[in-house]
Protein backbone atom coordinates (compact mmCIF):
# COMPACT_ATOMS: atom_id res chain seq x y z
CA UNK A 1 0.00 0.00 0.00
CA UNK A 2 1.45 3.36 -1.07
CA UNK A 3 1.81 6.14 1.51
CA UNK A 4 -0.16 9.31 0.83
CA UNK A 5 1.88 12.50 1.00
CA UNK A 6 0.78 15.50 3.05
CA UNK A 7 0.36 17.50 -0.16
CA UNK A 8 -1.93 14.87 -1.70
CA UNK A 9 -4.00 14.77 1.48
CA UNK A 10 -4.29 18.56 1.48
CA UNK A 11 -5.36 18.59 -2.18
CA UNK A 12 -7.92 15.86 -1.52
CA UNK A 13 -9.37 17.83 1.42
CA UNK A 14 -9.49 20.97 -0.72
CA UNK A 15 -11.32 19.11 -3.49
CA UNK A 16 -13.87 17.73 -1.03
CA UNK A 17 -14.41 21.18 0.44
CA UNK A 18 -14.89 22.69 -3.06
CA UNK A 19 -17.52 20.06 -3.95
CA UNK A 20 -19.36 20.58 -0.65
CA UNK A 21 -19.24 24.35 -1.05
CA UNK A 22 -20.72 24.20 -4.56
CA UNK A 23 -23.50 21.89 -3.39
CA UNK A 24 -24.36 24.20 -0.49
CA UNK A 25 -24.28 27.22 -2.81
CA UNK A 26 -26.73 25.59 -5.21
CA UNK A 27 -29.18 25.04 -2.35
CA UNK A 28 -29.16 28.76 -1.44
CA UNK A 29 -32.37 30.52 -2.52
CA UNK A 30 -31.84 32.60 -5.66
CA UNK A 31 -32.59 36.29 -5.22
CA UNK A 32 -33.92 37.70 -8.49
CA UNK A 33 -32.13 40.75 -9.79
CA UNK A 34 -34.28 43.89 -9.70
CA UNK A 35 -35.71 44.69 -13.10
CA UNK A 36 -36.28 48.20 -14.39
CA UNK A 37 -38.85 49.21 -16.90
CA UNK A 38 -37.72 50.79 -20.15
CA UNK A 39 -39.02 54.12 -18.93
CA UNK A 40 -37.05 53.84 -15.65
CA UNK A 41 -33.88 52.95 -17.58
CA UNK A 42 -34.30 55.96 -19.85
CA UNK A 43 -34.94 58.21 -16.85
CA UNK A 44 -31.83 56.90 -15.06
CA UNK A 45 -29.71 57.39 -18.20
CA UNK A 46 -30.95 60.98 -18.62
CA UNK A 47 -30.22 61.78 -14.97
CA UNK A 48 -26.73 60.28 -15.25
CA UNK A 49 -26.03 62.36 -18.36
CA UNK A 50 -27.35 65.49 -16.63
CA UNK A 51 -25.11 64.92 -13.59
CA UNK A 52 -22.11 64.22 -15.84
CA UNK A 53 -22.59 67.47 -17.78
CA UNK A 54 -23.03 69.41 -14.54
CA UNK A 55 -19.78 67.95 -13.19
CA UNK A 56 -17.98 68.87 -16.43
CA UNK A 57 -19.26 72.44 -16.25
CA UNK A 58 -18.06 72.78 -12.65
CA UNK A 59 -14.63 71.44 -13.61
CA UNK A 60 -14.41 73.87 -16.51
CA UNK A 61 -15.37 76.76 -14.21
CA UNK A 62 -12.62 75.90 -11.74
CA UNK A 63 -10.12 75.62 -14.60
CA UNK A 64 -11.30 79.01 -15.83
CA UNK A 65 -10.76 80.47 -12.36
CA UNK A 66 -7.05 79.71 -12.59
CA UNK A 67 -6.57 81.87 -15.68
CA UNK A 68 -9.22 84.59 -15.71
CA UNK A 69 -8.85 87.41 -13.15
CA UNK A 70 -12.23 88.87 -14.16
CA UNK A 71 -13.93 85.54 -13.37
CA UNK A 72 -12.11 85.36 -10.04
CA UNK A 73 -13.15 88.85 -9.04
CA UNK A 74 -16.78 87.91 -9.66
CA UNK A 75 -16.51 85.30 -6.88
CA UNK A 76 -16.78 85.85 -3.17
CA UNK A 77 -13.84 85.59 -0.82
CA UNK A 78 -15.24 82.32 0.57
CA UNK A 79 -15.56 80.83 -2.93
CA UNK A 80 -11.99 81.78 -3.79
CA UNK A 81 -10.78 80.24 -0.54
CA UNK A 82 -12.52 76.97 -1.51
CA UNK A 83 -10.82 77.00 -4.93
CA UNK A 84 -7.45 77.57 -3.25
CA UNK A 85 -8.18 74.70 -0.87
CA UNK A 86 -9.07 72.42 -3.79
CA UNK A 87 -5.77 73.24 -5.43
CA UNK A 88 -3.89 72.55 -2.21
CA UNK A 89 -2.78 76.18 -1.77
CA UNK A 90 -2.68 77.31 1.84
CA UNK A 91 -1.44 80.20 3.94
CA UNK A 92 0.46 80.29 7.21
CA UNK A 93 -1.69 81.41 10.10
CA UNK A 94 -5.41 82.17 10.01
CA UNK A 95 -7.55 82.93 6.95
CA UNK A 96 -9.29 85.77 8.80
CA UNK A 97 -6.61 88.29 7.89
CA UNK A 98 -6.56 87.37 4.20
CA UNK A 99 -8.11 89.63 1.61
CA UNK A 100 -9.89 88.63 -1.58
CA UNK A 101 -6.86 89.87 -3.52
CA UNK A 102 -4.63 87.43 -1.61
CA UNK A 103 -6.65 84.50 -2.95
CA UNK A 104 -6.79 85.92 -6.49
CA UNK A 105 -3.02 86.45 -6.46
CA UNK A 106 -2.36 82.92 -5.23
CA UNK A 107 -4.52 81.39 -7.97
CA UNK A 108 -2.76 83.48 -10.62
CA UNK A 109 0.64 82.42 -9.31
CA UNK A 110 -0.47 78.80 -9.42
CA UNK A 111 -1.70 79.14 -13.00
CA UNK A 112 1.28 81.08 -14.32
CA UNK A 113 3.86 78.41 -13.48
CA UNK A 114 2.68 76.67 -16.66
CA UNK A 115 3.17 79.75 -18.87
CA UNK A 116 5.84 80.33 -21.45
CA UNK A 117 7.23 83.90 -21.34
CA UNK A 118 5.67 84.41 -24.80
CA UNK A 119 2.17 83.75 -23.39
CA UNK A 120 2.10 87.15 -21.69
CA UNK A 121 2.21 88.96 -25.05
CA UNK A 122 -1.22 87.48 -25.90
CA UNK A 123 -2.92 88.86 -22.76
CA UNK A 124 -4.96 92.03 -22.37
CA UNK A 125 -3.74 94.93 -20.25
CA UNK A 126 -6.21 94.11 -17.46
CA UNK A 127 -4.99 90.52 -17.23
CA UNK A 128 -1.35 91.62 -17.32
CA UNK A 129 -2.04 94.09 -14.50
CA UNK A 130 -3.57 91.31 -12.39
CA UNK A 131 -0.46 89.15 -12.88
CA UNK A 132 1.80 92.07 -11.98
CA UNK A 133 -0.15 92.63 -8.73
CA UNK A 134 0.04 88.90 -7.94
CA UNK A 135 3.83 89.03 -8.23
CA UNK A 136 4.24 92.35 -6.45
CA UNK A 137 5.63 94.04 -9.57
CA UNK A 138 5.13 97.60 -10.74
CA UNK A 139 2.11 98.42 -12.92
CA UNK A 140 3.70 101.56 -14.38
CA UNK A 141 4.11 102.01 -18.12
CA UNK A 142 2.50 100.66 -21.28
CA UNK A 143 1.46 97.14 -22.26
CA UNK A 144 4.92 96.44 -23.71
CA UNK A 145 6.43 97.31 -20.32
CA UNK A 146 3.99 94.94 -18.56
CA UNK A 147 4.86 92.09 -20.92
CA UNK A 148 8.61 92.63 -20.61
CA UNK A 149 8.40 92.83 -16.80
CA UNK A 150 6.42 89.58 -16.53
CA UNK A 151 8.58 87.76 -19.07
CA UNK A 152 11.71 88.73 -17.18
CA UNK A 153 10.21 87.61 -13.86
CA UNK A 154 9.03 84.32 -15.37
CA UNK A 155 12.56 83.54 -16.50
CA UNK A 156 14.22 84.42 -13.18
CA UNK A 157 11.71 83.18 -10.59
CA UNK A 158 9.38 80.21 -10.32
CA UNK A 159 5.88 81.45 -9.30
CA UNK A 160 5.38 78.25 -7.32
CA UNK A 161 8.15 79.30 -4.94
CA UNK A 162 5.79 81.95 -3.55
CA UNK A 163 3.13 79.36 -2.65
CA UNK A 164 2.79 76.68 -0.01
CA UNK A 165 0.79 73.48 -0.37
CA UNK A 166 -1.25 71.37 2.05
CA UNK A 167 0.48 68.16 3.11
CA UNK A 168 -2.48 65.91 2.26
CA UNK A 169 -2.57 67.35 -1.28
CA UNK A 170 1.17 66.81 -1.65
CA UNK A 171 0.90 63.18 -0.55
CA UNK A 172 -2.11 62.54 -2.79
CA UNK A 173 -0.44 64.14 -5.82
CA UNK A 174 2.80 62.25 -5.27
CA UNK A 175 0.91 58.98 -4.79
CA UNK A 176 -1.04 59.52 -8.03
CA UNK A 177 2.29 59.94 -9.82
CA UNK A 178 3.67 56.82 -8.10
CA UNK A 179 6.44 58.72 -6.32
CA UNK A 180 7.71 56.63 -3.37
CA UNK A 181 7.47 58.64 -0.14
CA UNK A 182 9.20 57.34 2.99
CA UNK A 183 7.70 57.66 6.47
CA UNK A 184 10.36 60.22 7.46
CA UNK A 185 9.91 62.50 4.41
CA UNK A 186 9.55 66.14 5.51
CA UNK A 187 6.90 68.57 4.28
CA UNK A 188 9.56 70.84 2.75
CA UNK A 189 11.10 67.95 0.80
CA UNK A 190 7.70 66.81 -0.51
CA UNK A 191 6.89 70.39 -1.50
CA UNK A 192 10.21 70.76 -3.32
CA UNK A 193 9.56 67.55 -5.25
CA UNK A 194 5.96 68.62 -6.01
CA UNK A 195 7.04 71.98 -7.40
CA UNK A 196 9.61 70.29 -9.63
CA UNK A 197 7.01 67.84 -10.94
CA UNK A 198 4.51 70.62 -11.70
CA UNK A 199 7.18 72.65 -13.48
CA UNK A 200 8.32 69.72 -15.61
CA UNK A 201 4.72 68.79 -16.44
CA UNK A 202 4.11 72.39 -17.52
CA UNK A 203 7.17 72.21 -19.80
CA UNK A 204 5.92 68.94 -21.29
CA UNK A 205 2.50 70.49 -21.95
CA UNK A 206 4.15 73.41 -23.73
CA UNK A 207 5.88 71.02 -26.15
CA UNK A 208 2.48 69.49 -27.00
CA UNK A 209 0.72 72.81 -27.62
CA UNK A 210 -0.43 73.14 -31.21
CA UNK A 211 -0.81 69.37 -31.64
CA UNK A 212 -4.27 68.54 -32.99
CA UNK A 213 -6.48 66.18 -30.99
CA UNK A 214 -5.98 63.25 -33.39
CA UNK A 215 -2.23 63.65 -32.95
CA UNK A 216 -2.60 63.68 -29.16
CA UNK A 217 -4.75 60.56 -29.30
CA UNK A 218 -2.08 58.75 -31.33
CA UNK A 219 0.59 59.72 -28.79
CA UNK A 220 -1.64 58.57 -25.94
CA UNK A 221 -2.37 55.26 -27.66
CA UNK A 222 1.34 54.64 -28.24
CA UNK A 223 1.98 55.15 -24.53
CA UNK A 224 -1.12 53.10 -23.62
CA UNK A 225 -2.77 56.07 -21.94
CA UNK A 226 -6.57 55.92 -21.64
CA UNK A 227 -7.85 59.05 -23.40
CA UNK A 228 -11.35 58.19 -24.57
CA UNK A 229 -13.84 61.02 -23.99
CA UNK A 230 -11.17 63.50 -22.83
CA UNK A 231 -10.61 67.03 -24.11
CA UNK A 232 -7.36 67.98 -25.85
CA UNK A 233 -6.17 69.77 -22.69
CA UNK A 234 -6.89 66.71 -20.52
CA UNK A 235 -5.03 64.45 -22.95
CA UNK A 236 -2.04 66.82 -22.90
CA UNK A 237 -2.04 66.74 -19.10
CA UNK A 238 -2.11 62.93 -19.07
CA UNK A 239 0.74 62.66 -21.57
CA UNK A 240 2.78 65.23 -19.64
CA UNK A 241 2.27 63.31 -16.39
CA UNK A 242 3.28 60.06 -18.10
CA UNK A 243 6.47 61.59 -19.50
CA UNK A 244 7.53 63.13 -16.18
CA UNK A 245 6.72 59.92 -14.26
CA UNK A 246 9.17 58.08 -16.51
CA UNK A 247 11.94 60.50 -15.56
CA UNK A 248 11.22 61.96 -12.12
CA UNK A 249 13.10 65.08 -10.98
CA UNK A 250 16.19 64.47 -8.85
CA UNK A 251 14.44 66.26 -5.94
CA UNK A 252 12.02 63.33 -5.66
CA UNK A 253 14.59 60.58 -5.29
CA UNK A 254 15.38 61.55 -1.67
CA UNK A 255 11.74 61.06 -0.61
CA UNK A 256 11.98 57.28 -0.52
CA UNK A 257 14.77 57.28 2.09
C-alpha positions in Angstrom: 0.0 0.0 0.0 1.5 3.4 -1.1 1.8 6.1 1.5 -0.2 9.3 0.8 1.9 12.5 1.0 0.8 15.5 3.0 0.4 17.5 -0.2 -1.9 14.9 -1.7 -4.0 14.8 1.5 -4.3 18.6 1.5 -5.4 18.6 -2.2 -7.9 15.9 -1.5 -9.4 17.8 1.4 -9.5 21.0 -0.7 -11.3 19.1 -3.5 -13.9 17.7 -1.0 -14.4 21.2 0.4 -14.9 22.7 -3.1 -17.5 20.1 -4.0 -19.4 20.6 -0.7 -19.2 24.3 -1.1 -20.7 24.2 -4.6 -23.5 21.9 -3.4 -24.4 24.2 -0.5 -24.3 27.2 -2.8 -26.7 25.6 -5.2 -29.2 25.0 -2.4 -29.2 28.8 -1.4 -32.4 30.5 -2.5 -31.8 32.6 -5.7 -32.6 36.3 -5.2 -33.9 37.7 -8.5 -32.1 40.8 -9.8 -34.3 43.9 -9.7 -35.7 44.7 -13.1 -36.3 48.2 -14.4 -38.9 49.2 -16.9 -37.7 50.8 -20.2 -39.0 54.1 -18.9 -37.1 53.8 -15.7 -33.9 53.0 -17.6 -34.3 56.0 -19.9 -34.9 58.2 -16.8 -31.8 56.9 -15.1 -29.7 57.4 -18.2 -30.9 61.0 -18.6 -30.2 61.8 -15.0 -26.7 60.3 -15.2 -26.0 62.4 -18.4 -27.4 65.5 -16.6 -25.1 64.9 -13.6 -22.1 64.2 -15.8 -22.6 67.5 -17.8 -23.0 69.4 -14.5 -19.8 67.9 -13.2 -18.0 68.9 -16.4 -19.3 72.4 -16.2 -18.1 72.8 -12.6 -14.6 71.4 -13.6 -14.4 73.9 -16.5 -15.4 76.8 -14.2 -12.6 75.9 -11.7 -10.1 75.6 -14.6 -11.3 79.0 -15.8 -10.8 80.5 -12.4 -7.0 79.7 -12.6 -6.6 81.9 -15.7 -9.2 84.6 -15.7 -8.8 87.4 -13.2 -12.2 88.9 -14.2 -13.9 85.5 -13.4 -12.1 85.4 -10.0 -13.2 88.8 -9.0 -16.8 87.9 -9.7 -16.5 85.3 -6.9 -16.8 85.8 -3.2 -13.8 85.6 -0.8 -15.2 82.3 0.6 -15.6 80.8 -2.9 -12.0 81.8 -3.8 -10.8 80.2 -0.5 -12.5 77.0 -1.5 -10.8 77.0 -4.9 -7.4 77.6 -3.3 -8.2 74.7 -0.9 -9.1 72.4 -3.8 -5.8 73.2 -5.4 -3.9 72.6 -2.2 -2.8 76.2 -1.8 -2.7 77.3 1.8 -1.4 80.2 3.9 0.5 80.3 7.2 -1.7 81.4 10.1 -5.4 82.2 10.0 -7.5 82.9 7.0 -9.3 85.8 8.8 -6.6 88.3 7.9 -6.6 87.4 4.2 -8.1 89.6 1.6 -9.9 88.6 -1.6 -6.9 89.9 -3.5 -4.6 87.4 -1.6 -6.6 84.5 -3.0 -6.8 85.9 -6.5 -3.0 86.5 -6.5 -2.4 82.9 -5.2 -4.5 81.4 -8.0 -2.8 83.5 -10.6 0.6 82.4 -9.3 -0.5 78.8 -9.4 -1.7 79.1 -13.0 1.3 81.1 -14.3 3.9 78.4 -13.5 2.7 76.7 -16.7 3.2 79.8 -18.9 5.8 80.3 -21.5 7.2 83.9 -21.3 5.7 84.4 -24.8 2.2 83.7 -23.4 2.1 87.2 -21.7 2.2 89.0 -25.0 -1.2 87.5 -25.9 -2.9 88.9 -22.8 -5.0 92.0 -22.4 -3.7 94.9 -20.2 -6.2 94.1 -17.5 -5.0 90.5 -17.2 -1.4 91.6 -17.3 -2.0 94.1 -14.5 -3.6 91.3 -12.4 -0.5 89.2 -12.9 1.8 92.1 -12.0 -0.2 92.6 -8.7 0.0 88.9 -7.9 3.8 89.0 -8.2 4.2 92.3 -6.5 5.6 94.0 -9.6 5.1 97.6 -10.7 2.1 98.4 -12.9 3.7 101.6 -14.4 4.1 102.0 -18.1 2.5 100.7 -21.3 1.5 97.1 -22.3 4.9 96.4 -23.7 6.4 97.3 -20.3 4.0 94.9 -18.6 4.9 92.1 -20.9 8.6 92.6 -20.6 8.4 92.8 -16.8 6.4 89.6 -16.5 8.6 87.8 -19.1 11.7 88.7 -17.2 10.2 87.6 -13.9 9.0 84.3 -15.4 12.6 83.5 -16.5 14.2 84.4 -13.2 11.7 83.2 -10.6 9.4 80.2 -10.3 5.9 81.5 -9.3 5.4 78.2 -7.3 8.2 79.3 -4.9 5.8 81.9 -3.5 3.1 79.4 -2.7 2.8 76.7 0.0 0.8 73.5 -0.4 -1.2 71.4 2.1 0.5 68.2 3.1 -2.5 65.9 2.3 -2.6 67.4 -1.3 1.2 66.8 -1.6 0.9 63.2 -0.6 -2.1 62.5 -2.8 -0.4 64.1 -5.8 2.8 62.2 -5.3 0.9 59.0 -4.8 -1.0 59.5 -8.0 2.3 59.9 -9.8 3.7 56.8 -8.1 6.4 58.7 -6.3 7.7 56.6 -3.4 7.5 58.6 -0.1 9.2 57.3 3.0 7.7 57.7 6.5 10.4 60.2 7.5 9.9 62.5 4.4 9.6 66.1 5.5 6.9 68.6 4.3 9.6 70.8 2.7 11.1 68.0 0.8 7.7 66.8 -0.5 6.9 70.4 -1.5 10.2 70.8 -3.3 9.6 67.6 -5.3 6.0 68.6 -6.0 7.0 72.0 -7.4 9.6 70.3 -9.6 7.0 67.8 -10.9 4.5 70.6 -11.7 7.2 72.7 -13.5 8.3 69.7 -15.6 4.7 68.8 -16.4 4.1 72.4 -17.5 7.2 72.2 -19.8 5.9 68.9 -21.3 2.5 70.5 -22.0 4.1 73.4 -23.7 5.9 71.0 -26.1 2.5 69.5 -27.0 0.7 72.8 -27.6 -0.4 73.1 -31.2 -0.8 69.4 -31.6 -4.3 68.5 -33.0 -6.5 66.2 -31.0 -6.0 63.3 -33.4 -2.2 63.6 -32.9 -2.6 63.7 -29.2 -4.7 60.6 -29.3 -2.1 58.8 -31.3 0.6 59.7 -28.8 -1.6 58.6 -25.9 -2.4 55.3 -27.7 1.3 54.6 -28.2 2.0 55.2 -24.5 -1.1 53.1 -23.6 -2.8 56.1 -21.9 -6.6 55.9 -21.6 -7.8 59.1 -23.4 -11.4 58.2 -24.6 -13.8 61.0 -24.0 -11.2 63.5 -22.8 -10.6 67.0 -24.1 -7.4 68.0 -25.8 -6.2 69.8 -22.7 -6.9 66.7 -20.5 -5.0 64.4 -23.0 -2.0 66.8 -22.9 -2.0 66.7 -19.1 -2.1 62.9 -19.1 0.7 62.7 -21.6 2.8 65.2 -19.6 2.3 63.3 -16.4 3.3 60.1 -18.1 6.5 61.6 -19.5 7.5 63.1 -16.2 6.7 59.9 -14.3 9.2 58.1 -16.5 11.9 60.5 -15.6 11.2 62.0 -12.1 13.1 65.1 -11.0 16.2 64.5 -8.8 14.4 66.3 -5.9 12.0 63.3 -5.7 14.6 60.6 -5.3 15.4 61.6 -1.7 11.7 61.1 -0.6 12.0 57.3 -0.5 14.8 57.3 2.1 
